[in-house]
Amino acid sequence: MTLQRLLGIELPIIQAPMAGVQGSALAVAVSNAGGLGSLPCAMLSLDAIRKELAAIKARTDKPFNVNFFCHAPPAPSGEREATWRAALAPYYEEYGIDAVAIPVGPGRAPFSAAAADLLDEFKPPVVSFHFGLPSADLLARVRALGAKILSSATTVEEARWLEAQGVDAIIAQGLEAGGHRGIFLSEDLSTQIGTFALLPQIVREVKLPVIAAGGIADAKGVAAAMALGAAGVQIGTTYLLCPEATTSAVHRAALKSEAARNTALTNLFTGRPARGIVNRVMRELGPIGAAVPAFPLAVGAIAPLRAKAESRGSGDFTPLWSGQNASGCKAVPAADLTRELAAGL
Ligand SMILES: Cc1cc2nc3c(=O)[nH]c(=O)nc-3n(C[C@H](O)[C@H](O)[C@H](O)COP(=O)(O)O)c2cc1C
């Protein structure tokens, strides 16, 4: 079955859910243009999710995707927190921040029974997960709503695992991708490979439709992914400058600058590896830190630095999430961008 048929969409183009830089407006624009718009819920309260879902329902009758993280919340470690704050101490001093007053990370909430109750009210046609899948009973609840279920695989092994759990399609997330790696069966980053290495290997190993993600920035990239066996594509970075995205001014400026050519995987901002444009804190401390608190607890310690720096117009402590290919970013309406991406199909 084609991805279009499976998901009820006209174009096999999924706007990647991107927590922190977009809400319902971008999702609505892409869904109304014939692609699949996505609402990222990882950083939203249940009330905020309800408002956003109501906004989507009011503004489109096309299918849309609701996305959740499904990590296991870690036990806080006082020792790791202290070591990490000690590493950040010179920056706290530079910015006049009282380190003692900084709360432990608010973080991101994983998919929960309360979130499943909310989905009951809105019956989203598609639900996607990052970092694996929720528990079997929660997954069964999502399936019972009639939603098609997607999740990201970063290795052939993860794709096989997701197929065995009964997902409807697999997102092959190559190493080029912006934002968090969906990696969940291992923590070994040497297992992570590029989109055009990963995609054909997953296509060969599973029977499900495979959606290519990572580094796709124009119609030729979309066509190339389809030529390698993708049933569709999931595109994030390319949408970041659209007026419907809520991407901050410092993030937009970085994406438009030469700096966007230099990205790296970093765990400094959340505790899990994610790809972003290299900035001051990544350069000075190194992008991967062994003492950084586990995801999502690392968010707390860096938050006041980020806020102070941003108030001065600096992205030195901001997660500037971006894939390796920001060359397709354009400040044009998301509907136009979606149609441009689909032009070669
Ligand atoms: C700013 C940003 C935020 C992201 N947030 C999420 C998220 O909340 N949930 C998710 O499943 N994927 C997230 N991703 C990853 C995307 O799903 C996708 O894998 C990636 O955007 C594809 O690579 P590209 O950015 O090169 O197009 C994010 C990506 C970016 C760039």
PDBQT file of the ligand as one rigid body, heavy atoms in Angstrom, charges set to zero:
ROOT
HETATM    1  C1  LIG A 401      14.243  21.704  15.440  1.00  0.00    +0.000 C 
HETATM    2  C2  LIG A 401      13.955  20.222  15.398  1.00  0.00    +0.000 A 
HETATM    3  C3  LIG A 401      13.178  19.655  16.394  1.00  0.00    +0.000 A 
HETATM    4  C4  LIG A 401      12.848  18.290  16.350  1.00  0.00    +0.000 A 
HETATM    5  N1  LIG A 401      11.978  17.785  17.288  1.00  0.00    +0.000 NA
HETATM    6  C5  LIG A 401      11.479  16.528  17.114  1.00  0.00    +0.000 A 
HETATM    7  C6  LIG A 401      10.387  16.068  17.922  1.00  0.00    +0.000 A 
HETATM    8  O1  LIG A 401       9.874  16.772  18.783  1.00  0.00    +0.000 OA
HETATM    9  N2  LIG A 401       9.928  14.816  17.689  1.00  0.00    +0.000 N 
HETATM   10  C7  LIG A 401      10.447  14.001  16.708  1.00  0.00    +0.000 A 
HETATM   11  O2  LIG A 401       9.964  12.888  16.536  1.00  0.00    +0.000 OA
HETATM   12  N3  LIG A 401      11.480  14.423  15.943  1.00  0.00    +0.000 NA
HETATM   13  C8  LIG A 401      11.994  15.663  16.106  1.00  0.00    +0.000 A 
HETATM   14  N4  LIG A 401      12.996  16.110  15.269  1.00  0.00    +0.000 N 
HETATM   15  C9  LIG A 401      13.602  15.189  14.278  1.00  0.00    +0.000 C 
HETATM   16  C10 LIG A 401      12.737  15.056  13.034  1.00  0.00    +0.000 C 
HETATM   17  O3  LIG A 401      11.659  14.163  13.299  1.00  0.00    +0.000 OA
HETATM   18  C11 LIG A 401      13.483  14.475  11.820  1.00  0.00    +0.000 C 
HETATM   19  O4  LIG A 401      14.113  13.275  12.148  1.00  0.00    +0.000 OA
HETATM   20  C12 LIG A 401      14.510  15.429  11.231  1.00  0.00    +0.000 C 
HETATM   21  O5  LIG A 401      14.033  16.741  11.219  1.00  0.00    +0.000 OA
HETATM   22  C13 LIG A 401      14.853  15.012   9.804  1.00  0.00    +0.000 C 
HETATM   23  O6  LIG A 401      16.036  15.609   9.372  1.00  0.00    +0.000 OA
HETATM   24  P1  LIG A 401      16.128  17.076   8.725  1.00  0.00    +0.000 P 
HETATM   25  O7  LIG A 401      16.000  18.003   9.870  1.00  0.00    +0.000 OA
HETATM   26  O8  LIG A 401      17.483  17.066   8.106  1.00  0.00    +0.000 OA
HETATM   27  O9  LIG A 401      15.006  17.208   7.737  1.00  0.00    +0.000 OA
HETATM   28  C14 LIG A 401      13.360  17.464  15.307  1.00  0.00    +0.000 A 
HETATM   29  C15 LIG A 401      14.171  18.048  14.330  1.00  0.00    +0.000 A 
HETATM   30  C16 LIG A 401      14.471  19.404  14.353  1.00  0.00    +0.000 A 
HETATM   31  C17 LIG A 401      15.311  19.986  13.247  1.00  0.00    +0.000 C 
ENDROOT
TORSDOF 0
